[in-house]
Amino acid sequence: MTTLPKTKVYLENGLEVATFGAGCFWCTEAIYQQLKGVVKVKSGFSGGYVESPTYNQVVEGTTGHAEVVQLQFDPSIITYELLVHVFFSTHDPTTLNRQGADVGSQYRSVIFYHTLSQREIAEDVRERFEEKKLYGSPIVTEITEYANFYPAEDYHANYFELNGHQPYCQFVIRPKVQKFKKEFLERLKIND
């Protein structure tokens, strides 16, 4: 396996970055796009050993990459800790290499931290969720250093918003988004 070059993240002044893999990136994108303080959400791939992979390559499970979203957020409006809390609240972090019917390491639960502070926060939030015993099984979320991010093809952008009528969106994404909205109502952009 080849070690890929680290990809750079270009941020506007005052913004920070977070990279999360919580299974299908269409679900994760639909959730984070609605949070106050999240300025940009981009679906893509991270954590593997194939440079600039395509969606078809990643879903085959042979690239080592996970489906992820990379967020740019304003830390004066939303904290990294809250973003991690949303991450653990909106997917099943106890299933190894699986989310629902999506199976394979490309759907693993993973946080790619960009700073040591992010790593500490992610580990602390994971520990707090574990202590609450909210799930019937131990949390298996990886917390690993960020190395690279490759954007997914353009047709993945705003997938739920643009394809909400599709069966996958209706039966998988919509219930997750509705649950998220109930739990984080005061944090939604629609309340501005």
N, C-alpha and C positions, 0 to 999 in steps of 0.2 A: 504494500500500500504506500502511496505517495503522500508526503506531507504537503498540503496546499499552502500557498502564500496567504498571509493574513489579509483579509479584505478590509478596506478603510470604511469608516462611517463618517459621512459629512453631515454636520449638524449646524443649524442656524444658532445664532447667539442665544445662550440661556437654555437651550433644549438639551435633554439627555436622551439616551437610547436604552431600550430593553429588548431582549430577544427571547421568545417563549415558544415551545413546542408542546401543544396540548391535543395532539391527534390531528384531525383534518384542519388545515389552515382556514378553510372557508368558515368554519364555526368560530374559530378564535378571532379572526378578523371581524366578523359580525358583532362580536361582543366588545372588543376594544375600541372600535370606531365610535361607539356611543358614549364613551367616558369623557367627562369634562377634563381638560388638560392634556388629552391625547391629541396631538396635532396631526400625526401621520401614521398610517398602518400599512405595511407592505408585506404581502405574502411571499414566501420563498423557502429556501432550503439551507440548512446549516448542519455542521457537525460531521460531514462525510469526507470522502477522499477522491471525489470526482469533481473536477473544475467545471463550473458553469453547467450543471446538469439540467436536463429537461424534466418536465413533470412526468412524462412517460418513463424516463429512466428511474426517477425516484420511486414511483409507485411500484416498479418491478422489485424494489427492495435490494438492489445490488450496488447502490452508491454510498451507503453508510450515512446518508443525509436524513434528517428529520424534516417533516413539513413544519415550518415555523412562521411566526409573524415577527417582524421587527418594527418596534414602535418608536416614534419620537414624541417625547412628552415634555411638558413644562412643569418642572419640579416645584414651582411656586403655586401651582394649582392642584397637582396630584403627586403623591409620593411614590417612590419605587415600591415601598412596603405595601401600599394599597394595590398597586398593580400586581404584585405577587399574591396578595390575598385574593384578588379576583381570579388569578390563574388557578389557585387551588380550589376555589369555590365553583368553578364552571366546567370542570372535567373530572374524570376519575383518575386520580394520581396513583391508584393501587394496582392497575393492570399493566403488566410488563409488555411493552411493544404492542399495545392494543388500545383502541377506543371504540367501544361498541362493535360493529361489524368490520371496522377497519383494523386489519391485523398486519403486523410487520414492524420492524424497527423504525421505519419511516414515520410511524404514528406514536412513537414513544413520548412519554412525559418528560420534558427536559427544560431546564432554565440555563441559558448561556449567559453567564455574567460578564460584564464589561469592566468592572472594577472590583477590587477586594471588598469594598463597602457593599456592593450589590451581592457578592457571594455571602457575606455575613448576614445580610438582611434575608436573603432567600433561605439560608439554612435555619435562621431563627423562626421564620414564618412556617417553614416545613415542620420544624420541631413542635411549634404551638399547635398546628393542625393534628400532628401525630398524637400529642398529649390529650387532645379533646376526644380522640377515638371516634371521629365522625364517620369513619369508614370501617367496614368489617374486616379489612386486611391492612397490612402495613403499606405506607406510602413508598413507592419505588421511583419517584421522580429523580432524575439525574440533575445534579447541579455541577456544571462544568464550564471551564473558561471558554469564552467566545474566541473563535478563530476566523470564521468566514461566514458570509451570507451571500447567497446568489438569488436574485429576484426571480419569482416565477413568471411565466408568460403573462402577457397583459390580460388575457381573458379570465384570469383568476381574480383580478382586482374587483372589489365590490361585488363579489359573486352572489352573496345572499340578496343584496339589495336589487341586483339586476336579474336574478333568476329565482326569486322567491316562490314562484309557481311550480317549480320542479319538485318532484316527489322527495328527493334527498333533502331539499331545503325545508319542505313542509313537515317531514317526519323526523328529521334529525336536528337540523339547525334551529328551526322555529321554537321547539320546546326549550332548548338550551337558552336561547335569547330571552324568552318569556320568563324563565326562572331567574335569569340574571337581572332582568329589569325589576322584578319584584324585590330582590335582595339589595340592589344598589340604586334604587329609585332616585335618591337625593344626589347621586353622582352623575346622572345622565345629562347629556347636552340639551335634551329637549326641555329641561327645567330651567334653562337660562332665561 
